Amino acid sequence: MTDYFEAVKTRRSHRNVKPESPVSDDRIQEIVEFAVKHTPTAFNAQGGRVVLALGKHHEKVWDIVKDALKEVVPEKKWDKTAQKISMFKDSYGTVLFFNDESVLEKQQEKMPLYADKFALWADQTQGMLQHIVWTAFATEGIGASLQHYNPLIDEAIRDYFNLNESWTLHAQMPFGAIKEDPGEKSFEPLEKRLKVFK
Ligand SMILES: Cc1cc2nc3c(=O)[nH]c(=O)nc-3n(C[C@H](O)[C@H](O)[C@H](O)COP(=O)(O)O)c2cc1C
């Protein structure tokens, strides 16, 4: 239990990481595979989808983000935005998290009673999947952050990776060897957030 709590606490947002990894690509893949396999899903539907992008594929993700942002970010804000995207490109890899909408639709057809709940549950399982990868990375000394340039980049990402149209992008997680301390984190008082009755 202590190890698990320690892992949960060790996970932080590391936005500025190194373009290298403390562990092998095989180990990174193993972590992502484990998370995809073991994350719980409503009615065990298993609609979460993941792309692990390394090397030139990782770089392409951030080129796509940059191109998409160039179309919408005002000129005077561009330098700051471009710098931020370069920082993410200068990571080691990116995990892309998707939901397969065709799984969701099948669930809605099969169980109309819960039709309006499946999208919500798909979101919740996304969060669990992302957290498992993020936390497992932390235990291996990999720093990662959670970014959301979807839906702006969905189509270009789908085209580049040749993904099914039913895959909708939920989050992008750039990662790499830890470069700097993430800094102090403030916490709201637990008494305000948790009620215990015993
Ligand atoms: C659902 C969710 C969405 C988030 N979206 C972003 C994001 O788009 N960009 C970003 O830099 N951080 C994002 N974050 C990171 C949070 O800002 C961060 O987790 C929070 O400030 C606590 O810091 P910590 O991750 O270091 O514990 C997101 C976190 C969560 C849980």
PDBQT file of the ligand as one rigid body, heavy atoms in Angstrom, charges set to zero:
ROOT
HETATM    1  C1  LIG A 201      -8.491  16.306 -16.247  1.00  0.00    +0.000 C 
HETATM    2  C2  LIG A 201      -7.233  17.105 -16.228  1.00  0.00    +0.000 A 
HETATM    3  C3  LIG A 201      -6.964  17.992 -17.260  1.00  0.00    +0.000 A 
HETATM    4  C4  LIG A 201      -5.760  18.692 -17.301  1.00  0.00    +0.000 A 
HETATM    5  N1  LIG A 201      -5.464  19.464 -18.384  1.00  0.00    +0.000 NA
HETATM    6  C5  LIG A 201      -4.247  20.048 -18.488  1.00  0.00    +0.000 A 
HETATM    7  C6  LIG A 201      -3.868  20.739 -19.666  1.00  0.00    +0.000 A 
HETATM    8  O1  LIG A 201      -4.613  20.805 -20.654  1.00  0.00    +0.000 OA
HETATM    9  N2  LIG A 201      -2.637  21.316 -19.700  1.00  0.00    +0.000 N 
HETATM   10  C7  LIG A 201      -1.762  21.230 -18.650  1.00  0.00    +0.000 A 
HETATM   11  O2  LIG A 201      -0.647  21.748 -18.736  1.00  0.00    +0.000 OA
HETATM   12  N3  LIG A 201      -2.102  20.567 -17.502  1.00  0.00    +0.000 NA
HETATM   13  C8  LIG A 201      -3.312  19.975 -17.410  1.00  0.00    +0.000 A 
HETATM   14  N4  LIG A 201      -3.652  19.267 -16.280  1.00  0.00    +0.000 N 
HETATM   15  C9  LIG A 201      -2.718  19.201 -15.146  1.00  0.00    +0.000 C 
HETATM   16  C10 LIG A 201      -3.203  19.954 -13.902  1.00  0.00    +0.000 C 
HETATM   17  O3  LIG A 201      -3.041  21.327 -14.082  1.00  0.00    +0.000 OA
HETATM   18  C11 LIG A 201      -2.406  19.424 -12.702  1.00  0.00    +0.000 C 
HETATM   19  O4  LIG A 201      -2.627  18.030 -12.588  1.00  0.00    +0.000 OA
HETATM   20  C12 LIG A 201      -2.778  20.100 -11.388  1.00  0.00    +0.000 C 
HETATM   21  O5  LIG A 201      -2.441  21.462 -11.404  1.00  0.00    +0.000 OA
HETATM   22  C13 LIG A 201      -2.081  19.432 -10.206  1.00  0.00    +0.000 C 
HETATM   23  O6  LIG A 201      -0.668  19.411 -10.382  1.00  0.00    +0.000 OA
HETATM   24  P1  LIG A 201       0.150  18.044 -10.439  1.00  0.00    +0.000 P 
HETATM   25  O7  LIG A 201      -0.253  17.318 -11.693  1.00  0.00    +0.000 OA
HETATM   26  O8  LIG A 201       1.598  18.439 -10.466  1.00  0.00    +0.000 OA
HETATM   27  O9  LIG A 201      -0.191  17.229  -9.243  1.00  0.00    +0.000 OA
HETATM   28  C14 LIG A 201      -4.828  18.551 -16.240  1.00  0.00    +0.000 A 
HETATM   29  C15 LIG A 201      -5.128  17.678 -15.181  1.00  0.00    +0.000 A 
HETATM   30  C16 LIG A 201      -6.294  16.961 -15.177  1.00  0.00    +0.000 A 
HETATM   31  C17 LIG A 201      -6.548  15.993 -14.058  1.00  0.00    +0.000 C 
ENDROOT
TORSDOF 0
